[in-house]
Amino acid sequence: MDRILKGVMKYRNCHREGMVKQFQKVRDHPEPKAVFFTCMDSRMIPTRFTETNVGDMFVVRNAGNIVPHSQHFADELTMCEPAALELGCVVNDIRHVIVCGHSDCKAMNLLYALKDEEFASQFYDIASSR
């Protein structure tokens, strides 16, 4: 936690002024080019490996970079994935949707492991005892 707090302080002292200028530049006229879905895994740093800046894309992070099928959207009132698609593609006329997976994704590994009935039963026993 100390490292995170030091990072916040370094950002405030060294980088904040430049970032505020970038925010002000795109505040009234953002032109994002993509909606980017990626995993919430801490190893994933989408702006670093896409070399994008403030205002370049909408980023949605969740466990396993999952974008549910649209048939599930009608019943859910507060899902961020359809909201991001609506804001990006309908409101901002974005034409590119990127779903970025990565190797050794723990969320995907767990979903795959749940196909094994023996593992799944152990998993559900543990979850129901909480």
OpenMM code with the backbone's topology and positions (N, CA, C; nanometers):
from openmm import Vec3, app, unit

residues = "MET ASP ARG ILE LEU LYS GLY VAL MET LYS TYR ARG ASN CYS HIS ARG GLU GLY MET VAL LYS GLN PHE GLN LYS VAL ARG ASP HIS PRO GLU PRO LYS ALA VAL PHE PHE THR CYS MET ASP SER ARG MET ILE PRO THR ARG PHE THR GLU THR ASN VAL GLY ASP MET PHE VAL VAL ARG ASN ALA GLY ASN ILE VAL PRO HIS SER GLN HIS PHE ALA ASP GLU LEU THR MET CYS GLU PRO ALA ALA LEU GLU LEU GLY CYS VAL VAL ASN ASP ILE ARG HIS VAL ILE VAL CYS GLY HIS SER ASP CYS LYS ALA MET ASN LEU LEU TYR ALA LEU LYS ASP GLU GLU PHE ALA SER GLN PHE TYR ASP ILE ALA SER SER ARG".split()
positions = [
    Vec3(0.0821, -0.1190, 0.0000),
    Vec3(0.0000, 0.0000, 0.0000),
    Vec3(0.0868, 0.1258, 0.0000),
    Vec3(0.1981, 0.1169, 0.0674),
    Vec3(0.2884, 0.2321, 0.0736),
    Vec3(0.3361, 0.2720, -0.0659),
    Vec3(0.3647, 0.1718, -0.1480),
    Vec3(0.4096, 0.1987, -0.2850),
    Vec3(0.3014, 0.2709, -0.3649),
    Vec3(0.1764, 0.2313, -0.3464),
    Vec3(0.0657, 0.2959, -0.4173),
    Vec3(0.0525, 0.4407, -0.3730),
    Vec3(0.0581, 0.4640, -0.2438),
    Vec3(0.0478, 0.6015, -0.1930),
    Vec3(0.1635, 0.6886, -0.2425),
    Vec3(0.2835, 0.6321, -0.2450),
    Vec3(0.3988, 0.7068, -0.2975),
    Vec3(0.3785, 0.7377, -0.4454),
    Vec3(0.3195, 0.6446, -0.5173),
    Vec3(0.2915, 0.6667, -0.6591),
    Vec3(0.1914, 0.7799, -0.6797),
    Vec3(0.0891, 0.7851, -0.5958),
    Vec3(-0.0088, 0.8936, -0.6035),
    Vec3(0.0592, 1.0276, -0.5779),
    Vec3(0.1433, 1.0308, -0.4786),
    Vec3(0.2137, 1.1560, -0.4463),
    Vec3(0.3079, 1.1967, -0.5603),
    Vec3(0.3770, 1.0999, -0.6187),
    Vec3(0.4665, 1.1302, -0.7309),
    Vec3(0.3860, 1.1829, -0.8489),
    Vec3(0.2709, 1.1206, -0.8754),
    Vec3(0.1840, 1.1685, -0.9831),
    Vec3(0.1438, 1.3139, -0.9578),
    Vec3(0.0996, 1.3422, -0.8366),
    Vec3(0.0568, 1.4790, -0.8032),
    Vec3(0.1709, 1.5799, -0.8212),
    Vec3(0.2903, 1.5415, -0.7835),
    Vec3(0.4039, 1.6334, -0.7895),
    Vec3(0.4673, 1.6437, -0.9282),
    Vec3(0.4647, 1.5344, -1.0052),
    Vec3(0.5409, 1.5312, -1.1303),
    Vec3(0.4568, 1.5278, -1.2574),
    Vec3(0.3409, 1.4656, -1.2528),
    Vec3(0.2680, 1.4392, -1.3770),
    Vec3(0.1300, 1.5032, -1.3832),
    Vec3(0.0750, 1.5416, -1.2710),
    Vec3(-0.0631, 1.5894, -1.2668),
    Vec3(-0.0862, 1.7094, -1.3583),
    Vec3(0.0021, 1.8059, -1.3543),
    Vec3(-0.0164, 1.9276, -1.4338),
    Vec3(-0.0294, 1.8948, -1.5827),
    Vec3(0.0572, 1.8071, -1.6317),
    Vec3(0.0508, 1.7671, -1.7725),
    Vec3(-0.0767, 1.6903, -1.8040),
    Vec3(-0.1200, 1.6049, -1.7113),
    Vec3(-0.2429, 1.5284, -1.7327),
    Vec3(-0.3641, 1.6199, -1.7325),
    Vec3(-0.3666, 1.7181, -1.6431),
    Vec3(-0.4780, 1.8127, -1.6386),
    Vec3(-0.4898, 1.8859, -1.7724),
    Vec3(-0.3772, 1.9222, -1.8302),
    Vec3(-0.3790, 1.9883, -1.9611),
    Vec3(-0.4397, 1.8954, -2.0679),
    Vec3(-0.4037, 1.7668, -2.0616),
    Vec3(-0.4601, 1.6709, -2.1567),
    Vec3(-0.6112, 1.6575, -2.1350),
    Vec3(-0.6528, 1.6507, -2.0078),
    Vec3(-0.7959, 1.6398, -1.9771),
    Vec3(-0.8719, 1.7610, -2.0301),
    Vec3(-0.8156, 1.8793, -2.0103),
    Vec3(-0.8810, 2.0015, -2.0567),
    Vec3(-0.8903, 2.0045, -2.2092),
    Vec3(-0.7889, 1.9547, -2.2742),
    Vec3(-0.7856, 1.9543, -2.4210),
    Vec3(-0.8977, 1.8678, -2.4795),
    Vec3(-0.9237, 1.7528, -2.4168),
    Vec3(-1.0260, 1.6613, -2.4710),
    Vec3(-1.1611, 1.6745, -2.4012),
    Vec3(-1.1697, 1.7574, -2.2982),
    Vec3(-1.2930, 1.7694, -2.2193),
    Vec3(-1.4150, 1.7980, -2.3068),
    Vec3(-1.4076, 1.8973, -2.3906),
    Vec3(-1.5233, 1.9374, -2.4695),
    Vec3(-1.5329, 1.8682, -2.6050),
    Vec3(-1.4226, 1.8107, -2.6499),
    Vec3(-1.4214, 1.7468, -2.7816),
    Vec3(-1.3440, 1.6151, -2.7798),
    Vec3(-1.3879, 1.5207, -2.6942),
    Vec3(-1.3174, 1.3919, -2.6958),
    Vec3(-1.3461, 1.3188, -2.8270),
    Vec3(-1.2484, 1.2465, -2.8757),
    Vec3(-1.2658, 1.1710, -2.9991),
    Vec3(-1.2133, 1.0289, -2.9819),
    Vec3(-1.2738, 0.9521, -2.8895),
    Vec3(-1.2275, 0.8150, -2.8712),
    Vec3(-1.2501, 0.7334, -2.9985),
    Vec3(-1.1572, 0.6460, -3.0269),
    Vec3(-1.1627, 0.5672, -3.1501),
    Vec3(-1.2050, 0.4228, -3.1273),
    Vec3(-1.2104, 0.3801, -2.9996),
    Vec3(-1.2428, 0.2399, -2.9721),
    Vec3(-1.3027, 0.2245, -2.8332),
    Vec3(-1.3802, 0.1169, -2.8191),
    Vec3(-1.4215, 0.0681, -2.6875),
    Vec3(-1.3358, -0.0561, -2.6654),
    Vec3(-1.2600, -0.0566, -2.5571),
    Vec3(-1.1585, -0.1592, -2.5334),
    Vec3(-1.1955, -0.2375, -2.4082),
    Vec3(-1.2320, -0.3638, -2.4251),
    Vec3(-1.2637, -0.4522, -2.3127),
    Vec3(-1.1398, -0.5336, -2.2801),
    Vec3(-1.1005, -0.5328, -2.1541),
    Vec3(-0.9845, -0.6110, -2.1134),
    Vec3(-1.0038, -0.6626, -1.9716),
    Vec3(-0.9196, -0.7539, -1.9338),
    Vec3(-0.9264, -0.8154, -1.8024),
    Vec3(-0.8806, -0.7175, -1.6939),
    Vec3(-0.9327, -0.7365, -1.5746),
    Vec3(-0.8924, -0.6520, -1.4623),
    Vec3(-0.7607, -0.6987, -1.4003),
    Vec3(-0.7027, -0.8030, -1.4551),
    Vec3(-0.5749, -0.8554, -1.4068),
    Vec3(-0.4729, -0.7417, -1.3971),
    Vec3(-0.4022, -0.7374, -1.2864),
    Vec3(-0.3078, -0.6282, -1.2622),
    Vec3(-0.1919, -0.6260, -1.3612),
    Vec3(-0.1718, -0.7356, -1.4338),
    Vec3(-0.0645, -0.7382, -1.5340),
    Vec3(-0.1043, -0.6671, -1.6623),
    Vec3(-0.2332, -0.6410, -1.6782),
    Vec3(-0.2836, -0.5765, -1.7991),
    Vec3(-0.2812, -0.4246, -1.7809),
    Vec3(-0.2075, -0.3564, -1.8641),
    Vec3(-0.2005, -0.2100, -1.8614),
    Vec3(-0.2307, -0.1624, -2.0037),
    Vec3(-0.3597, -0.1513, -2.0367),
    Vec3(-0.3966, -0.1276, -2.1764),
    Vec3(-0.3394, -0.0006, -2.2374),
    Vec3(-0.3324, 0.1076, -2.1640),
    Vec3(-0.2796, 0.2298, -2.2244),
    Vec3(-0.1309, 0.2200, -2.2529),
    Vec3(-0.0630, 0.1349, -2.1786),
    Vec3(0.0813, 0.1194, -2.2021),
    Vec3(0.1073, 0.0375, -2.3282),
    Vec3(0.0386, -0.0766, -2.3439),
    Vec3(0.0708, -0.1589, -2.4604),
    Vec3(-0.0026, -0.1163, -2.5871),
    Vec3(-0.0978, -0.0228, -2.5749),
    Vec3(-0.1601, 0.0330, -2.6962),
    Vec3(-0.1049, 0.1713, -2.7279),
    Vec3(-0.0210, 0.2233, -2.6397),
    Vec3(0.0378, 0.3563, -2.6547),
    Vec3(-0.0690, 0.4619, -2.6834),
    Vec3(-0.1765, 0.4577, -2.6027),
    Vec3(-0.2850, 0.5538, -2.6173),
    Vec3(-0.2786, 0.6577, -2.5058),
    Vec3(-0.3468, 0.7688, -2.5301),
    Vec3(-0.3478, 0.8802, -2.4362),
    Vec3(-0.4891, 0.9094, -2.3889),
    Vec3(-0.5001, 1.0119, -2.3064),
    Vec3(-0.6284, 1.0584, -2.2562),
    Vec3(-0.7208, 1.0858, -2.3749),
    Vec3(-0.8420, 1.0310, -2.3685),
    Vec3(-0.9415, 1.0570, -2.4720),
    Vec3(-0.9373, 0.9652, -2.5923),
    Vec3(-0.8397, 0.8752, -2.6000),
    Vec3(-0.8263, 0.7897, -2.7185),
    Vec3(-0.9250, 0.6740, -2.7240),
    Vec3(-0.9647, 0.6203, -2.6062),
    Vec3(-1.0553, 0.5060, -2.6071),
    Vec3(-1.1252, 0.4920, -2.4730),
    Vec3(-1.2405, 0.4274, -2.4765),
    Vec3(-1.3097, 0.3881, -2.3545),
    Vec3(-1.2524, 0.2532, -2.3151),
    Vec3(-1.2180, 0.2360, -2.1876),
    Vec3(-1.1633, 0.1092, -2.1398),
    Vec3(-1.2579, 0.0507, -2.0359),
    Vec3(-1.2974, -0.0743, -2.0570),
    Vec3(-1.3813, -0.1470, -1.9620),
    Vec3(-1.3007, -0.2660, -1.9139),
    Vec3(-1.2845, -0.2762, -1.7824),
    Vec3(-1.2077, -0.3869, -1.7260),
    Vec3(-1.2983, -0.4702, -1.6368),
    Vec3(-1.2931, -0.6009, -1.6558),
    Vec3(-1.3661, -0.6919, -1.5681),
    Vec3(-1.2919, -0.8252, -1.5639),
    Vec3(-1.3372, -0.9137, -1.4794),
    Vec3(-1.2720, -1.0439, -1.4667),
    Vec3(-1.2901, -1.1218, -1.5961),
    Vec3(-1.1823, -1.1459, -1.6667),
    Vec3(-1.1865, -1.2273, -1.7874),
    Vec3(-1.2247, -1.1537, -1.9139),
    Vec3(-1.2276, -1.0197, -1.9117),
    Vec3(-1.2666, -0.9389, -2.0276),
    Vec3(-1.3938, -0.9920, -2.0940),
    Vec3(-1.4925, -1.0209, -2.0121),
    Vec3(-1.6168, -1.0815, -2.0599),
    Vec3(-1.7133, -0.9736, -2.1080),
    Vec3(-1.7688, -0.9970, -2.2263),
    Vec3(-1.8758, -0.9126, -2.2780),
    Vec3(-1.9958, -1.0061, -2.2939),
    Vec3(-2.0949, -0.9951, -2.2044),
    Vec3(-2.2094, -1.0865, -2.2097),
    Vec3(-2.2866, -1.0731, -2.3401),
    Vec3(-2.3495, -1.1809, -2.3802),
    Vec3(-2.4345, -1.1805, -2.4989),
    Vec3(-2.5472, -1.0799, -2.4785),
    Vec3(-2.5886, -1.0157, -2.5847),
    Vec3(-2.6896, -0.9094, -2.5755),
    Vec3(-2.8231, -0.9583, -2.5205),
    Vec3(-2.8535, -1.0865, -2.5316),
    Vec3(-2.9804, -1.1370, -2.4774),
    Vec3(-2.9874, -1.1193, -2.3259),
    Vec3(-2.8723, -1.1061, -2.2603),
    Vec3(-2.8707, -1.0886, -2.1150),
    Vec3(-2.8860, -0.9422, -2.0736),
    Vec3(-2.8737, -0.8508, -2.1667),
    Vec3(-2.8776, -0.7086, -2.1324),
    Vec3(-3.0161, -0.6617, -2.0907),
    Vec3(-3.1205, -0.7210, -2.1458),
    Vec3(-3.2561, -0.6730, -2.1187),
    Vec3(-3.2943, -0.6873, -1.9718),
    Vec3(-3.2445, -0.7901, -1.9055),
    Vec3(-3.2822, -0.8150, -1.7661),
    Vec3(-3.1950, -0.7410, -1.6662),
    Vec3(-3.0814, -0.6926, -1.7091),
    Vec3(-2.9886, -0.6274, -1.6177),
    Vec3(-2.9982, -0.4768, -1.6313),
    Vec3(-3.0096, -0.4090, -1.5189),
    Vec3(-3.0245, -0.2642, -1.5219),
    Vec3(-2.8933, -0.1907, -1.5007),
    Vec3(-2.7947, -0.2571, -1.4433),
    Vec3(-2.6733, -0.1855, -1.4053),
    Vec3(-2.5458, -0.2547, -1.4511),
    Vec3(-2.5438, -0.3054, -1.5699),
    Vec3(-2.4231, -0.3694, -1.6208),
    Vec3(-2.3387, -0.2663, -1.6946),
    Vec3(-2.2088, -0.2659, -1.6690),
    Vec3(-2.1234, -0.1645, -1.7313),
    Vec3(-2.0932, -0.1966, -1.8778),
    Vec3(-2.0924, -0.3230, -1.9166),
    Vec3(-2.0574, -0.3575, -2.0536),
    Vec3(-2.1553, -0.2994, -2.1552),
    Vec3(-2.2877, -0.3208, -2.1391),
    Vec3(-2.3783, -0.2594, -2.2367),
    Vec3(-2.3780, -0.1070, -2.2287),
    Vec3(-2.3556, -0.0533, -2.1095),
    Vec3(-2.3482, 0.0925, -2.0963),
    Vec3(-2.2299, 0.1464, -2.1752),
    Vec3(-2.1172, 0.0787, -2.1685),
    Vec3(-1.9984, 0.1220, -2.2433),
    Vec3(-2.0230, 0.1127, -2.3931),
    Vec3(-2.0893, 0.0065, -2.4365),
    Vec3(-2.1200, -0.0071, -2.5794),
    Vec3(-2.2176, 0.1006, -2.6250),
    Vec3(-2.3175, 0.1283, -2.5421),
    Vec3(-2.4152, 0.2334, -2.5762),
    Vec3(-2.3471, 0.3694, -2.5843),
    Vec3(-2.2694, 0.4030, -2.4821),
    Vec3(-2.2016, 0.5320, -2.4800),
    Vec3(-2.1005, 0.5431, -2.5937),
    Vec3(-2.0246, 0.4370, -2.6133),
    Vec3(-1.9214, 0.4414, -2.7164),
    Vec3(-1.9760, 0.4353, -2.8572),
    Vec3(-2.0538, 0.3328, -2.8853),
    Vec3(-2.0944, 0.3071, -3.0235),
    Vec3(-2.2162, 0.3877, -3.0677),
    Vec3(-2.3104, 0.4106, -2.9785),
    Vec3(-2.4315, 0.4828, -3.0171),
    Vec3(-2.4132, 0.6324, -2.9978),
    Vec3(-2.3731, 0.6730, -2.8778),
    Vec3(-2.3616, 0.8159, -2.8480),
    Vec3(-2.2413, 0.8790, -2.9181),
    Vec3(-2.1260, 0.8109, -2.9158),
    Vec3(-2.0028, 0.8682, -2.9717),
    Vec3(-1.9662, 0.8138, -3.1097),
    Vec3(-2.0508, 0.7294, -3.1666),
    Vec3(-2.0310, 0.6789, -3.3023),
    Vec3(-1.8965, 0.6089, -3.3213),
    Vec3(-1.8505, 0.5386, -3.2193),
    Vec3(-1.7265, 0.4621, -3.2292),
    Vec3(-1.7544, 0.3351, -3.3093),
    Vec3(-1.6642, 0.3031, -3.3994),
    Vec3(-1.6820, 0.1881, -3.4879),
    Vec3(-1.5916, 0.0702, -3.4552),
    Vec3(-1.5081, 0.0824, -3.3527),
    Vec3(-1.4151, -0.0252, -3.3202),
    Vec3(-1.4373, -0.0726, -3.1769),
    Vec3(-1.4642, -0.2018, -3.1632),
    Vec3(-1.4767, -0.2652, -3.0321),
    Vec3(-1.3691, -0.3713, -3.0247),
    Vec3(-1.2846, -0.3610, -2.9229),
    Vec3(-1.1719, -0.4531, -2.9067),
    Vec3(-1.1920, -0.5319, -2.7786),
    Vec3(-1.1826, -0.6636, -2.7881),
    Vec3(-1.1858, -0.7497, -2.6700),
    Vec3(-1.0478, -0.8110, -2.6593),
    Vec3(-0.9761, -0.7735, -2.5552),
    Vec3(-0.8357, -0.8105, -2.5407),
    Vec3(-0.8180, -0.9112, -2.4281),
    Vec3(-0.7884, -1.0335, -2.4646),
    Vec3(-0.7600, -1.1361, -2.3653),
    Vec3(-0.6104, -1.1462, -2.3411),
    Vec3(-0.5734, -1.2319, -2.2490),
    Vec3(-0.4311, -1.2523, -2.2201),
    Vec3(-0.4084, -1.3952, -2.1751),
    Vec3(-0.2847, -1.4386, -2.1813),
    Vec3(-0.2522, -1.5753, -2.1419),
    Vec3(-0.2608, -1.5909, -1.9907),
    Vec3(-0.2867, -1.7116, -1.9491),
    Vec3(-0.2960, -1.7487, -1.8083),
    Vec3(-0.3960, -1.6614, -1.7314),
    Vec3(-0.5127, -1.6371, -1.7918),
    Vec3(-0.6176, -1.5588, -1.7267),
    Vec3(-0.6855, -1.6459, -1.6206),
    Vec3(-0.6786, -1.6025, -1.4968),
    Vec3(-0.7343, -1.6815, -1.3858),
    Vec3(-0.8858, -1.6958, -1.3988),
    Vec3(-0.9547, -1.5920, -1.4453),
    Vec3(-1.1002, -1.6000, -1.4622),
    Vec3(-1.1369, -1.7058, -1.5669),
    Vec3(-1.0674, -1.7048, -1.6798),
    Vec3(-1.0949, -1.8027, -1.7848),
    Vec3(-1.0541, -1.9431, -1.7410),
    Vec3(-0.9417, -1.9534, -1.6698),
    Vec3(-0.8991, -2.0841, -1.6185),
    Vec3(-1.0044, -2.1419, -1.5246),
    Vec3(-1.0632, -2.0569, -1.4400),
    Vec3(-1.1666, -2.1032, -1.3477),
    Vec3(-1.2911, -2.1475, -1.4240),
    Vec3(-1.3344, -2.0704, -1.5214),
    Vec3(-1.4517, -2.1107, -1.6008),
    Vec3(-1.4281, -2.2447, -1.6691),
    Vec3(-1.3090, -2.2617, -1.7240),
    Vec3(-1.2766, -2.3876, -1.7902),
    Vec3(-1.2763, -2.5028, -1.6891),
    Vec3(-1.2188, -2.4788, -1.5719),
    Vec3(-1.2126, -2.5833, -1.4687),
    Vec3(-1.3515, -2.6219, -1.4187),
    Vec3(-1.4458, -2.5290, -1.4213),
    Vec3(-1.5815, -2.5579, -1.3748),
    Vec3(-1.6540, -2.6573, -1.4645),
    Vec3(-1.5997, -2.6824, -1.5846),
    Vec3(-1.6572, -2.7849, -1.6719),
    Vec3(-1.6369, -2.9235, -1.6120),
    Vec3(-1.5340, -2.9385, -1.5286),
    Vec3(-1.5056, -3.0651, -1.4606),
    Vec3(-1.6029, -3.0767, -1.3424),
    Vec3(-1.6932, -3.1740, -1.3492),
    Vec3(-1.7981, -3.1869, -1.2472),
    Vec3(-1.7412, -3.2044, -1.1069),
    Vec3(-1.6328, -3.2819, -1.0933),
    Vec3(-1.5739, -3.3036, -0.9609),
    Vec3(-1.5202, -3.1720, -0.9036),
    Vec3(-1.4476, -3.0965, -0.9842),
    Vec3(-1.3951, -2.9680, -0.9392),
    Vec3(-1.5100, -2.8727, -0.9077),
    Vec3(-1.6090, -2.8672, -0.9956),
    Vec3(-1.7216, -2.7750, -0.9771),
    Vec3(-1.7948, -2.8049, -0.8471),
    Vec3(-1.8154, -2.9326, -0.8159),
    Vec3(-1.8865, -2.9660, -0.6916),
    Vec3(-1.8058, -2.9223, -0.5698),
    Vec3(-1.6738, -2.9362, -0.5744),
    Vec3(-1.5885, -2.8895, -0.4634),
    Vec3(-1.5945, -2.7377, -0.4533),
    Vec3(-1.5946, -2.6715, -0.5657),
    Vec3(-1.5993, -2.5260, -0.5677),
    Vec3(-1.7302, -2.4757, -0.5076),
    Vec3(-1.8413, -2.5380, -0.5475),
    Vec3(-1.9712, -2.4931, -0.4977),
    Vec3(-1.9887, -2.5267, -0.3493),
    Vec3(-1.9275, -2.6381, -0.3026),
    Vec3(-1.9309, -2.6700, -0.1599),
    Vec3(-1.8605, -2.5627, -0.0790),
    Vec3(-1.7446, -2.5180, -0.1282),
    Vec3(-1.6682, -2.4140, -0.0588),
    Vec3(-1.7465, -2.2829, -0.0606),
    Vec3(-1.8012, -2.2486, -0.1747),
    Vec3(-1.8737, -2.1214, -0.1878),
    Vec3(-1.9999, -2.1192, -0.1013),
    Vec3(-2.0699, -2.2311, -0.0925),
    Vec3(-2.1932, -2.2323, -0.0134),
    Vec3(-2.1688, -2.2347, 0.1366),
    Vec3(-2.0468, -2.2716, 0.1779),
    Vec3(-2.0161, -2.2730, 0.3220),
    Vec3(-1.9754, -2.1357, 0.3744),
    Vec3(-1.9603, -2.0378, 0.2859),
    Vec3(-1.9193, -1.9029, 0.3297),
    Vec3(-2.0323, -1.8256, 0.3856),
] * unit.nanometer
topology = app.Topology()
chain = topology.addChain("A")
for resn in residues:
    res = topology.addResidue(resn, chain)
    for name in ("N", "CA", "C"):
        topology.addAtom(name, app.Element.getBySymbol(name[0]), res)
